[in-house]
Amino acid sequence: MKKNRFHPIITALFVTFISLGILFASNSTSLVLALQLTATPTADSGVYITVITDEPQINVRMGPSSTIYPIVGTLLTGSTAPALGRSPGGDWIQIEFPGAPNNVGWVYSPLVQASPPGMLRIVEPPPTPIPPATSTIDPTLVAQFNIAPTNTRLPTFTPPPTLAVPEYMESSPNPDSDNIFSMAMVIIALAISGSIGFLLSLFLRR
């Protein structure tokens, strides 16, 4: 009679354990499924890119744009790299690139070939880099070097007066000079005649 009393208790415990096991198994399955759905794809997908351009190398940029994002490195023609995803428009492919920010970079898709060909997941572009701060100029300092032109007129050039060119005229013969010459001739003639008379007087006294 005592054994019959314990049978319902054992049966109830057995049913409870089975129910808890089923409930725990269902929760574990849903948890595993949730983890599988939210896992981030990695480069283990087996897709690689090969550089096929005619140029010696291509640029690897920080984001899917050649004007917004800077260059973080280069890939030589013929080299390969694991592909991680593509831009929303498909023009750029994200690759593994050690040394770049987060060890990823972007290459222009027409310059590479993905193998094996397949659908790459869409990756949102990274935030655009912050442009360098532009140096501001102190307006007070600029005003010190800003010399305003004055309205004072410059002195005007006054030409010098014209020089009068002297005119030389031929001088007429001076009549006074002729008189002086004639008087000198008379004096000379008198002196000569006096000397002759003096000599004659000396000769006659002998």
JOVENDA-V353671 format. One record per backbone hydrogen bond with DSSP energy under -1.0 kcal/mol. NH is the residue of the N-H (numbers start at 1). CO is the residue of the C=O. E is the energy in kcal/mol with one decimal. If there is no record, write none. Layout:
<<NH,CO,E> <NH,CO,E>>
//
This chain:
<<5,1,-1.1> <6,2,-1.2> <10,6,-2.0> <11,7,-2.4> <12,8,-2.3> <13,9,-2.3> <14,10,-2.3> <15,11,-2.3> <16,12,-2.1> <17,13,-2.4> <18,14,-2.1> <19,15,-2.2> <20,16,-2.4> <21,17,-2.3> <22,18,-2.2> <23,19,-2.4> <24,20,-2.6> <25,21,-2.2> <26,22,-2.2> <27,23,-2.1> <28,24,-2.2> <29,25,-2.1> <30,26,-2.1> <31,27,-2.1> <32,28,-2.3> <33,29,-2.4> <34,30,-2.2> <35,31,-2.1> <36,32,-2.1> <37,33,-1.9> <38,34,-1.6> <46,43,-1.3> <48,115,-2.9> <49,81,-2.7> <50,113,-1.8> <51,79,-2.2> <52,111,-2.1> <58,75,-2.3> <60,73,-3.2> <61,106,-2.6> <62,70,-2.2> <65,63,-2.1> <72,60,-3.2> <73,60,-1.3> <75,58,-2.2> <77,56,-2.2> <78,51,-1.6> <79,76,-2.0> <81,49,-1.5> <83,47,-2.8> <84,94,-3.6> <85,94,-1.3> <86,121,-2.4> <87,92,-2.4> <93,107,-2.5> <94,85,-2.4> <95,105,-2.8> <96,82,-2.1> <97,103,-2.2> <100,97,-1.8> <103,100,-2.6> <104,101,-1.4> <105,95,-2.2> <106,61,-2.3> <107,93,-2.3> <109,91,-2.9> <111,108,-1.6> <112,109,-1.6> <113,50,-2.0> <115,48,-3.1> <123,86,-3.2> <142,138,-2.1> <143,139,-2.3> <144,140,-1.0> <147,145,-1.1> <178,174,-1.1> <179,175,-1.8> <180,176,-2.3> <181,177,-2.1> <182,178,-2.3> <183,179,-2.4> <184,180,-2.0> <185,181,-2.0> <186,182,-1.9> <187,183,-2.4> <188,184,-2.4> <189,185,-2.4> <190,186,-2.5> <191,187,-2.6> <192,188,-2.3> <193,189,-2.6> <194,190,-2.6> <195,191,-2.0> <196,192,-2.2> <197,193,-2.3> <198,194,-2.5> <199,195,-2.1> <200,196,-2.2> <201,197,-2.3> <202,198,-1.7> <203,199,-1.9> <204,200,-2.4> <205,201,-1.6>>
//
